[in-house]
Amino acid sequence: MKRPTRPSDFDWKTYHESLVKRGEFLLDLAFVESWDKELAKMNRDKVGRPFEYPDSLIKFQAILMAYGLTLRIVEGFTRTLWKLSKLPKYNDHSNVGRRTNSLDFEFKPPTEGAFIFADGTGFQAVAGGEYLREKYGKKNRRWVQAVILGDPETKEPIAVKVNIIQGSEVKAVKELLTDKGIIKMKKLSGFGGDGGFDEISLWNEIDSQGMKSAIKPDRNASKHSKSALRNCKVAIINRDGYDRWAESVRYGRRWPATEGIFSAVKRMFGEQLRARSEEGMVSEATLKFWAYQKIKRFGEA
């Protein structure tokens, strides 16, 4: 849902209804109709013990966990639905935890020709903080890093990279663009980010893909670097000034594509991680963004 320029033109009634409808997702049991069919497909050619519960059930339970419900409460909630004859069977909390950590959280791809933006944020590892400090020997290991690619048109994350140890956001972005096949999946028109992404290797990667750039160069950036694209942008800023450059590349789109998503995700699900293991922390942080996109789309449908 794209907001118009003038607030008076915005359809607040429809927007309000989309937010209310998100609550219906917590009891959306449409997946039950294809329970047996989905299981048959999952177990086709599977070696070893067959799956007893479809991925759609695990994803349904994962949404509950994103809202802060513990594994045992999720088990109790699922068992109640089974008692009400809404589910064929229910699984215990250990199965929920194991299956949730092994889920491949797939994000909906960006719109064709999207101009995407990237940024990073942190989630506080409450339960696993002591473990991280003992393992890595630093007092600041209470925070887990999440780097996202966001689409400013849909205001949704399209890919997430979670690092237990805070690392280079540029490296994370390059991995997302290549490993996730986002560049090949959809033709992107451009990439943008704050000054933290002003690195020659990333500029050259963008240039090689024929994409435009809205990366903010350093204030005293040289126009004689090893990136022709960067040199061009620096020359334009030096000539026209930062404000005119920002307006020309619509740098303001960075906010709904990154900071807006961070704010919405943390308001809905909080910025604390309950998981103790590294695998669990990565899964829980990724889950928050995946759940946000899924619930947002359900509300707008």
MARBA-333643 format. One record per residue (C-alpha): residue number from 0; residue in one letter; chain; x, y, z. Coordinates in steps of 0.02 Angstrom, whole numbers, plus 50000, padded with zeros to 5 digits. Layout:
BEGIN
@seq: NUM, type: A, mol: A, px: X, py: Y, pz: Z
...
***
This chain:
BEGIN
@seq: 0, type: M, mol: A, px: 50000, py: 50000, pz: 50000
@seq: 1, type: K, mol: A, px: 50083, py: 50160, pz: 49938
@seq: 2, type: R, mol: A, px: 50050, py: 50318, pz: 50037
@seq: 3, type: P, mol: A, px: 50012, py: 50474, pz: 49935
@seq: 4, type: T, mol: A, px: 50105, py: 50637, pz: 49957
@seq: 5, type: R, mol: A, px: 49962, py: 50727, pz: 50045
@seq: 6, type: P, mol: A, px: 49905, py: 50645, pz: 50210
@seq: 7, type: S, mol: A, px: 49726, py: 50704, pz: 50176
@seq: 8, type: D, mol: A, px: 49720, py: 50592, pz: 50022
@seq: 9, type: F, mol: A, px: 49769, py: 50436, pz: 50120
@seq: 10, type: D, mol: A, px: 49637, py: 50302, pz: 50141
@seq: 11, type: W, mol: A, px: 49651, py: 50286, pz: 50330
@seq: 12, type: K, mol: A, px: 49498, py: 50172, pz: 50342
@seq: 13, type: T, mol: A, px: 49575, py: 50041, pz: 50226
@seq: 14, type: Y, mol: A, px: 49744, py: 50058, pz: 50312
@seq: 15, type: H, mol: A, px: 49664, py: 50035, pz: 50484
@seq: 16, type: E, mol: A, px: 49570, py: 49881, pz: 50424
@seq: 17, type: S, mol: A, px: 49730, py: 49804, pz: 50356
@seq: 18, type: L, mol: A, px: 49809, py: 49823, pz: 50529
@seq: 19, type: V, mol: A, px: 49659, py: 49745, pz: 50616
@seq: 20, type: K, mol: A, px: 49655, py: 49603, pz: 50491
@seq: 21, type: R, mol: A, px: 49832, py: 49554, pz: 50538
@seq: 22, type: G, mol: A, px: 49760, py: 49484, pz: 50699
@seq: 23, type: E, mol: A, px: 49657, py: 49360, pz: 50599
@seq: 24, type: F, mol: A, px: 49818, py: 49280, pz: 50540
@seq: 25, type: L, mol: A, px: 49844, py: 49204, pz: 50713
@seq: 26, type: L, mol: A, px: 49696, py: 49089, pz: 50682
@seq: 27, type: D, mol: A, px: 49707, py: 49068, pz: 50495
@seq: 28, type: L, mol: A, px: 49694, py: 48878, pz: 50476
@seq: 29, type: A, mol: A, px: 49671, py: 48869, pz: 50289
@seq: 30, type: F, mol: A, px: 49826, py: 48758, pz: 50278
@seq: 31, type: V, mol: A, px: 49731, py: 48615, pz: 50362
@seq: 32, type: E, mol: A, px: 49636, py: 48581, pz: 50201
@seq: 33, type: S, mol: A, px: 49797, py: 48527, pz: 50114
@seq: 34, type: W, mol: A, px: 49876, py: 48442, pz: 50266
@seq: 35, type: D, mol: A, px: 49882, py: 48264, pz: 50193
@seq: 36, type: K, mol: A, px: 49930, py: 48323, pz: 50019
@seq: 37, type: E, mol: A, px: 50073, py: 48427, pz: 50086
@seq: 38, type: L, mol: A, px: 50138, py: 48284, pz: 50194
@seq: 39, type: A, mol: A, px: 50133, py: 48164, pz: 50047
@seq: 40, type: K, mol: A, px: 50238, py: 48286, pz: 49945
@seq: 41, type: M, mol: A, px: 50362, py: 48313, pz: 50087
@seq: 42, type: N, mol: A, px: 50386, py: 48127, pz: 50116
@seq: 43, type: R, mol: A, px: 50404, py: 48081, pz: 49932
@seq: 44, type: D, mol: A, px: 50576, py: 48000, pz: 49911
@seq: 45, type: K, mol: A, px: 50621, py: 48044, pz: 50091
@seq: 46, type: V, mol: A, px: 50747, py: 47928, pz: 50174
@seq: 47, type: G, mol: A, px: 50716, py: 47884, pz: 50355
@seq: 48, type: R, mol: A, px: 50572, py: 47927, pz: 50469
@seq: 49, type: P, mol: A, px: 50433, py: 48018, pz: 50375
@seq: 50, type: F, mol: A, px: 50372, py: 48190, pz: 50426
@seq: 51, type: E, mol: A, px: 50217, py: 48188, pz: 50535
@seq: 52, type: Y, mol: A, px: 50178, py: 48373, pz: 50526
@seq: 53, type: P, mol: A, px: 50178, py: 48484, pz: 50371
@seq: 54, type: D, mol: A, px: 50288, py: 48639, pz: 50356
@seq: 55, type: S, mol: A, px: 50131, py: 48746, pz: 50351
@seq: 56, type: L, mol: A, px: 50092, py: 48697, pz: 50531
@seq: 57, type: I, mol: A, px: 50270, py: 48738, pz: 50585
@seq: 58, type: K, mol: A, px: 50261, py: 48908, pz: 50499
@seq: 59, type: F, mol: A, px: 50095, py: 48941, pz: 50585
@seq: 60, type: Q, mol: A, px: 50177, py: 48900, pz: 50752
@seq: 61, type: A, mol: A, px: 50330, py: 49004, pz: 50707
@seq: 62, type: I, mol: A, px: 50219, py: 49158, pz: 50692
@seq: 63, type: L, mol: A, px: 50157, py: 49128, pz: 50870
@seq: 64, type: M, mol: A, px: 50337, py: 49116, pz: 50928
@seq: 65, type: A, mol: A, px: 50380, py: 49279, pz: 50841
@seq: 66, type: Y, mol: A, px: 50252, py: 49362, pz: 50953
@seq: 67, type: G, mol: A, px: 50345, py: 49298, pz: 51105
@seq: 68, type: L, mol: A, px: 50252, py: 49137, pz: 51149
@seq: 69, type: T, mol: A, px: 50365, py: 49004, pz: 51222
@seq: 70, type: L, mol: A, px: 50379, py: 48830, pz: 51148
@seq: 71, type: R, mol: A, px: 50271, py: 48751, pz: 51283
@seq: 72, type: I, mol: A, px: 50136, py: 48883, pz: 51265
@seq: 73, type: V, mol: A, px: 50137, py: 48853, pz: 51077
@seq: 74, type: E, mol: A, px: 50116, py: 48667, pz: 51112
@seq: 75, type: G, mol: A, px: 49968, py: 48705, pz: 51226
@seq: 76, type: F, mol: A, px: 49890, py: 48822, pz: 51098
@seq: 77, type: T, mol: A, px: 49908, py: 48690, pz: 50961
@seq: 78, type: R, mol: A, px: 49838, py: 48554, pz: 51072
@seq: 79, type: T, mol: A, px: 49684, py: 48660, pz: 51108
@seq: 80, type: L, mol: A, px: 49653, py: 48680, pz: 50921
@seq: 81, type: W, mol: A, px: 49667, py: 48490, pz: 50904
@seq: 82, type: K, mol: A, px: 49540, py: 48466, pz: 51044
@seq: 83, type: L, mol: A, px: 49423, py: 48584, pz: 50951
@seq: 84, type: S, mol: A, px: 49443, py: 48471, pz: 50799
@seq: 85, type: K, mol: A, px: 49528, py: 48611, pz: 50701
@seq: 86, type: L, mol: A, px: 49689, py: 48511, pz: 50676
@seq: 87, type: P, mol: A, px: 49714, py: 48326, pz: 50631
@seq: 88, type: K, mol: A, px: 49850, py: 48309, pz: 50765
@seq: 89, type: Y, mol: A, px: 49970, py: 48414, pz: 50867
@seq: 90, type: N, mol: A, px: 50157, py: 48409, pz: 50900
@seq: 91, type: D, mol: A, px: 50253, py: 48436, pz: 51061
@seq: 92, type: H, mol: A, px: 50367, py: 48583, pz: 51102
@seq: 93, type: S, mol: A, px: 50528, py: 48491, pz: 51059
@seq: 94, type: N, mol: A, px: 50465, py: 48454, pz: 50884
@seq: 95, type: V, mol: A, px: 50410, py: 48636, pz: 50865
@seq: 96, type: G, mol: A, px: 50581, py: 48701, pz: 50915
@seq: 97, type: R, mol: A, px: 50679, py: 48579, pz: 50808
@seq: 98, type: R, mol: A, px: 50573, py: 48605, pz: 50652
@seq: 99, type: T, mol: A, px: 50567, py: 48794, pz: 50672
@seq: 100, type: N, mol: A, px: 50757, py: 48807, pz: 50679
@seq: 101, type: S, mol: A, px: 50769, py: 48703, pz: 50520
@seq: 102, type: L, mol: A, px: 50643, py: 48806, pz: 50421
@seq: 103, type: D, mol: A, px: 50702, py: 48895, pz: 50266
@seq: 104, type: F, mol: A, px: 50621, py: 49065, pz: 50286
@seq: 105, type: E, mol: A, px: 50588, py: 49118, pz: 50107
@seq: 106, type: F, mol: A, px: 50546, py: 49300, pz: 50076
@seq: 107, type: K, mol: A, px: 50436, py: 49360, pz: 49937
@seq: 108, type: P, mol: A, px: 50546, py: 49430, pz: 49798
@seq: 109, type: P, mol: A, px: 50556, py: 49616, pz: 49760
@seq: 110, type: T, mol: A, px: 50448, py: 49697, pz: 49629
@seq: 111, type: E, mol: A, px: 50516, py: 49691, pz: 49452
@seq: 112, type: G, mol: A, px: 50643, py: 49829, pz: 49427
@seq: 113, type: A, mol: A, px: 50646, py: 49873, pz: 49612
@seq: 114, type: F, mol: A, px: 50771, py: 50000, pz: 49679
@seq: 115, type: I, mol: A, px: 50821, py: 49914, pz: 49840
@seq: 116, type: F, mol: A, px: 50909, py: 49982, pz: 49995
@seq: 117, type: A, mol: A, px: 51012, py: 49900, pz: 50132
@seq: 118, type: D, mol: A, px: 51051, py: 49933, pz: 50315
@seq: 119, type: G, mol: A, px: 51088, py: 49842, pz: 50476
@seq: 120, type: T, mol: A, px: 51017, py: 49837, pz: 50651
@seq: 121, type: G, mol: A, px: 51043, py: 49741, pz: 50813
@seq: 122, type: F, mol: A, px: 50941, py: 49621, pz: 50920
@seq: 123, type: Q, mol: A, px: 50980, py: 49594, pz: 51103
@seq: 124, type: A, mol: A, px: 51027, py: 49416, pz: 51147
@seq: 125, type: V, mol: A, px: 50951, py: 49408, pz: 51321
@seq: 126, type: A, mol: A, px: 50956, py: 49222, pz: 51358
@seq: 127, type: G, mol: A, px: 51109, py: 49188, pz: 51251
@seq: 128, type: G, mol: A, px: 51208, py: 49343, pz: 51300
@seq: 129, type: E, mol: A, px: 51310, py: 49256, pz: 51433
@seq: 130, type: Y, mol: A, px: 51350, py: 49114, pz: 51313
@seq: 131, type: L, mol: A, px: 51411, py: 49236, pz: 51181
@seq: 132, type: R, mol: A, px: 51522, py: 49328, pz: 51305
@seq: 133, type: E, mol: A, px: 51597, py: 49165, pz: 51369
@seq: 134, type: K, mol: A, px: 51630, py: 49101, pz: 51193
@seq: 135, type: Y, mol: A, px: 51694, py: 49260, pz: 51113
@seq: 136, type: G, mol: A, px: 51769, py: 49345, pz: 51266
@seq: 137, type: K, mol: A, px: 51697, py: 49519, pz: 51243
@seq: 138, type: K, mol: A, px: 51574, py: 49615, pz: 51347
@seq: 139, type: N, mol: A, px: 51476, py: 49684, pz: 51198
@seq: 140, type: R, mol: A, px: 51424, py: 49516, pz: 51129
@seq: 141, type: R, mol: A, px: 51246, py: 49539, pz: 51187
@seq: 142, type: W, mol: A, px: 51192, py: 49601, pz: 51016
@seq: 143, type: V, mol: A, px: 51161, py: 49500, pz: 50859
@seq: 144, type: Q, mol: A, px: 51175, py: 49591, pz: 50692
@seq: 145, type: A, mol: A, px: 51040, py: 49583, pz: 50557
@seq: 146, type: V, mol: A, px: 51070, py: 49659, pz: 50385
@seq: 147, type: I, mol: A, px: 50922, py: 49673, pz: 50268
@seq: 148, type: L, mol: A, px: 50882, py: 49717, pz: 50088
@seq: 149, type: G, mol: A, px: 50718, py: 49813, pz: 50079
@seq: 150, type: D, mol: A, px: 50598, py: 49864, pz: 49942
@seq: 151, type: P, mol: A, px: 50538, py: 50045, pz: 49967
@seq: 152, type: E, mol: A, px: 50383, py: 50017, pz: 49861
@seq: 153, type: T, mol: A, px: 50314, py: 49871, pz: 49963
@seq: 154, type: K, mol: A, px: 50403, py: 49927, pz: 50123
@seq: 155, type: E, mol: A, px: 50452, py: 49746, pz: 50153
@seq: 156, type: P, mol: A, px: 50615, py: 49651, pz: 50180
@seq: 157, type: I, mol: A, px: 50664, py: 49542, pz: 50033
@seq: 158, type: A, mol: A, px: 50817, py: 49460, pz: 50112
@seq: 159, type: V, mol: A, px: 50900, py: 49452, pz: 50283
@seq: 160, type: K, mol: A, px: 51075, py: 49404, pz: 50339
@seq: 161, type: V, mol: A, px: 51099, py: 49374, pz: 50526
@seq: 162, type: N, mol: A, px: 51275, py: 49376, pz: 50601
@seq: 163, type: I, mol: A, px: 51311, py: 49317, pz: 50777
@seq: 164, type: I, mol: A, px: 51470, py: 49421, pz: 50775
@seq: 165, type: Q, mol: A, px: 51448, py: 49595, pz: 50704
@seq: 166, type: G, mol: A, px: 51534, py: 49601, pz: 50536
@seq: 167, type: S, mol: A, px: 51545, py: 49701, pz: 50377
@seq: 168, type: E, mol: A, px: 51374, py: 49756, pz: 50315
@seq: 169, type: V, mol: A, px: 51448, py: 49769, pz: 50140
@seq: 170, type: K, mol: A, px: 51502, py: 49587, pz: 50144
@seq: 171, type: A, mol: A, px: 51330, py: 49535, pz: 50205
@seq: 172, type: V, mol: A, px: 51245, py: 49631, pz: 50064
@seq: 173, type: K, mol: A, px: 51357, py: 49555, pz: 49931
@seq: 174, type: E, mol: A, px: 51316, py: 49382, pz: 49998
@seq: 175, type: L, mol: A, px: 51130, py: 49419, pz: 49995
@seq: 176, type: L, mol: A, px: 51137, py: 49486, pz: 49817
@seq: 177, type: T, mol: A, px: 51233, py: 49336, pz: 49751
@seq: 178, type: D, mol: A, px: 51199, py: 49186, pz: 49865
@seq: 179, type: K, mol: A, px: 51012, py: 49216, pz: 49871
@seq: 180, type: G, mol: A, px: 51008, py: 49246, pz: 49684
@seq: 181, type: I, mol: A, px: 50913, py: 49409, pz: 49705
@seq: 182, type: I, mol: A, px: 51001, py: 49490, pz: 49557
@seq: 183, type: K, mol: A, px: 50960, py: 49341, pz: 49446
@seq: 184, type: M, mol: A, px: 50786, py: 49320, pz: 49518
@seq: 185, type: K, mol: A, px: 50726, py: 49492, pz: 49470
@seq: 186, type: K, mol: A, px: 50801, py: 49632, pz: 49369
@seq: 187, type: L, mol: A, px: 50843, py: 49767, pz: 49495
@seq: 188, type: S, mol: A, px: 50855, py: 49947, pz: 49440
@seq: 189, type: G, mol: A, px: 50971, py: 50003, pz: 49578
@seq: 190, type: F, mol: A, px: 51043, py: 49990, pz: 49753
@seq: 191, type: G, mol: A, px: 51060, py: 50118, pz: 49891
@seq: 192, type: G, mol: A, px: 51124, py: 50135, pz: 50067
@seq: 193, type: D, mol: A, px: 51205, py: 50253, pz: 50191
@seq: 194, type: G, mol: A, px: 51389, py: 50296, pz: 50201
@seq: 195, type: G, mol: A, px: 51430, py: 50127, pz: 50277
@seq: 196, type: F, mol: A, px: 51409, py: 50050, pz: 50104
@seq: 197, type: D, mol: A, px: 51531, py: 50169, pz: 50020
@seq: 198, type: E, mol: A, px: 51657, py: 50035, pz: 49972
@seq: 199, type: I, mol: A, px: 51735, py: 50015, pz: 49801
@seq: 200, type: S, mol: A, px: 51699, py: 49829, pz: 49787
@seq: 201, type: L, mol: A, px: 51513, py: 49859, pz: 49810
@seq: 202, type: W, mol: A, px: 51510, py: 50005, pz: 49689
@seq: 203, type: N, mol: A, px: 51593, py: 49896, pz: 49557
@seq: 204, type: E, mol: A, px: 51472, py: 49753, pz: 49591
@seq: 205, type: I, mol: A, px: 51324, py: 49869, pz: 49564
@seq: 206, type: D, mol: A, px: 51403, py: 49943, pz: 49408
@seq: 207, type: S, mol: A, px: 51437, py: 49770, pz: 49335
@seq: 208, type: Q, mol: A, px: 51253, py: 49727, pz: 49354
@seq: 209, type: G, mol: A, px: 51200, py: 49884, pz: 49261
@seq: 210, type: M, mol: A, px: 51111, py: 49953, pz: 49415
@seq: 211, type: K, mol: A, px: 51096, py: 50134, pz: 49469
@seq: 212, type: S, mol: A, px: 51164, py: 50190, pz: 49637
@seq: 213, type: A, mol: A, px: 51100, py: 50290, pz: 49785
@seq: 214, type: I, mol: A, px: 51246, py: 50255, pz: 49901
@seq: 215, type: K, mol: A, px: 51299, py: 50407, pz: 50002
@seq: 216, type: P, mol: A, px: 51486, py: 50439, pz: 49971
@seq: 217, type: D, mol: A, px: 51599, py: 50503, pz: 50107
@seq: 218, type: R, mol: A, px: 51596, py: 50691, pz: 50131
@seq: 219, type: N, mol: A, px: 51775, py: 50711, pz: 50067
@seq: 220, type: A, mol: A, px: 51766, py: 50570, pz: 49939
@seq: 221, type: S, mol: A, px: 51890, py: 50573, pz: 49796
@seq: 222, type: K, mol: A, px: 51828, py: 50575, pz: 49617
@seq: 223, type: H, mol: A, px: 51979, py: 50475, pz: 49562
@seq: 224, type: S, mol: A, px: 51939, py: 50307, pz: 49644
@seq: 225, type: K, mol: A, px: 51941, py: 50137, pz: 49560
@seq: 226, type: S, mol: A, px: 51753, py: 50145, pz: 49529
@seq: 227, type: A, mol: A, px: 51691, py: 50244, pz: 49378
@seq: 228, type: L, mol: A, px: 51513, py: 50244, pz: 49446
@seq: 229, type: R, mol: A, px: 51569, py: 50315, pz: 49613
@seq: 230, type: N, mol: A, px: 51678, py: 50447, pz: 49529
@seq: 231, type: C, mol: A, px: 51529, py: 50504, pz: 49428
@seq: 232, type: K, mol: A, px: 51418, py: 50521, pz: 49583
@seq: 233, type: V, mol: A, px: 51553, py: 50613, pz: 49680
@seq: 234, type: A, mol: A, px: 51575, py: 50736, pz: 49536
@seq: 235, type: I, mol: A, px: 51388, py: 50769, pz: 49532
@seq: 236, type: I, mol: A, px: 51381, py: 50801, pz: 49721
@seq: 237, type: N, mol: A, px: 51531, py: 50918, pz: 49711
@seq: 238, type: R, mol: A, px: 51446, py: 51013, pz: 49570
@seq: 239, type: D, mol: A, px: 51264, py: 51018, pz: 49627
@seq: 240, type: G, mol: A, px: 51277, py: 50989, pz: 49814
@seq: 241, type: Y, mol: A, px: 51218, py: 50846, pz: 49923
@seq: 242, type: D, mol: A, px: 51036, py: 50901, pz: 49937
@seq: 243, type: R, mol: A, px: 51009, py: 50906, pz: 49748
@seq: 244, type: W, mol: A, px: 51096, py: 50739, pz: 49728
@seq: 245, type: A, mol: A, px: 50988, py: 50661, pz: 49865
@seq: 246, type: E, mol: A, px: 50831, py: 50727, pz: 49781
@seq: 247, type: S, mol: A, px: 50885, py: 50668, pz: 49608
@seq: 248, type: V, mol: A, px: 50915, py: 50487, pz: 49666
@seq: 249, type: R, mol: A, px: 50767, py: 50491, pz: 49788
@seq: 250, type: Y, mol: A, px: 50882, py: 50448, pz: 49932
@seq: 251, type: G, mol: A, px: 50734, py: 50470, pz: 50051
@seq: 252, type: R, mol: A, px: 50669, py: 50300, pz: 49994
@seq: 253, type: R, mol: A, px: 50800, py: 50224, pz: 50108
@seq: 254, type: W, mol: A, px: 50691, py: 50258, pz: 50261
@seq: 255, type: P, mol: A, px: 50537, py: 50153, pz: 50215
@seq: 256, type: A, mol: A, px: 50652, py: 50018, pz: 50146
@seq: 257, type: T, mol: A, px: 50759, py: 49999, pz: 50302
@seq: 258, type: E, mol: A, px: 50727, py: 50104, pz: 50457
@seq: 259, type: G, mol: A, px: 50538, py: 50093, pz: 50434
@seq: 260, type: I, mol: A, px: 50548, py: 49904, pz: 50426
@seq: 261, type: F, mol: A, px: 50662, py: 49894, pz: 50579
@seq: 262, type: S, mol: A, px: 50540, py: 50002, pz: 50676
@seq: 263, type: A, mol: A, px: 50388, py: 49900, pz: 50624
@seq: 264, type: V, mol: A, px: 50470, py: 49732, pz: 50660
@seq: 265, type: K, mol: A, px: 50531, py: 49784, pz: 50832
@seq: 266, type: R, mol: A, px: 50363, py: 49861, pz: 50878
@seq: 267, type: M, mol: A, px: 50274, py: 49699, pz: 50832
@seq: 268, type: F, mol: A, px: 50397, py: 49570, pz: 50898
@seq: 269, type: G, mol: A, px: 50521, py: 49663, pz: 51008
@seq: 270, type: E, mol: A, px: 50709, py: 49678, pz: 50991
@seq: 271, type: Q, mol: A, px: 50755, py: 49541, pz: 51114
@seq: 272, type: L, mol: A, px: 50802, py: 49362, pz: 51070
@seq: 273, type: R, mol: A, px: 50756, py: 49222, pz: 51190
@seq: 274, type: A, mol: A, px: 50857, py: 49085, pz: 51104
@seq: 275, type: R, mol: A, px: 51015, py: 49022, pz: 51189
@seq: 276, type: S, mol: A, px: 51106, py: 48935, pz: 51047
@seq: 277, type: E, mol: A, px: 51184, py: 49022, pz: 50898
@seq: 278, type: E, mol: A, px: 51072, py: 48924, pz: 50779
@seq: 279, type: G, mol: A, px: 50920, py: 48975, pz: 50879
@seq: 280, type: M, mol: A, px: 50969, py: 49159, pz: 50883
@seq: 281, type: V, mol: A, px: 50996, py: 49164, pz: 50694
@seq: 282, type: S, mol: A, px: 50830, py: 49078, pz: 50667
@seq: 283, type: E, mol: A, px: 50734, py: 49190, pz: 50789
@seq: 284, type: A, mol: A, px: 50803, py: 49352, pz: 50716
@seq: 285, type: T, mol: A, px: 50765, py: 49296, pz: 50538
@seq: 286, type: L, mol: A, px: 50592, py: 49239, pz: 50592
@seq: 287, type: K, mol: A, px: 50545, py: 49415, pz: 50649
@seq: 288, type: F, mol: A, px: 50570, py: 49488, pz: 50475
@seq: 289, type: W, mol: A, px: 50490, py: 49340, pz: 50386
@seq: 290, type: A, mol: A, px: 50339, py: 49346, pz: 50500
@seq: 291, type: Y, mol: A, px: 50321, py: 49534, pz: 50473
@seq: 292, type: Q, mol: A, px: 50314, py: 49515, pz: 50284
@seq: 293, type: K, mol: A, px: 50193, py: 49370, pz: 50293
@seq: 294, type: I, mol: A, px: 50073, py: 49456, pz: 50415
@seq: 295, type: K, mol: A, px: 50084, py: 49623, pz: 50324
@seq: 296, type: R, mol: A, px: 50034, py: 49541, pz: 50159
@seq: 297, type: F, mol: A, px: 49894, py: 49446, pz: 50242
@seq: 298, type: G, mol: A, px: 49823, py: 49608, pz: 50312
@seq: 299, type: E, mol: A, px: 49831, py: 49695, pz: 50143
@seq: 300, type: A, mol: A, px: 49759, py: 49551, pz: 50042
***
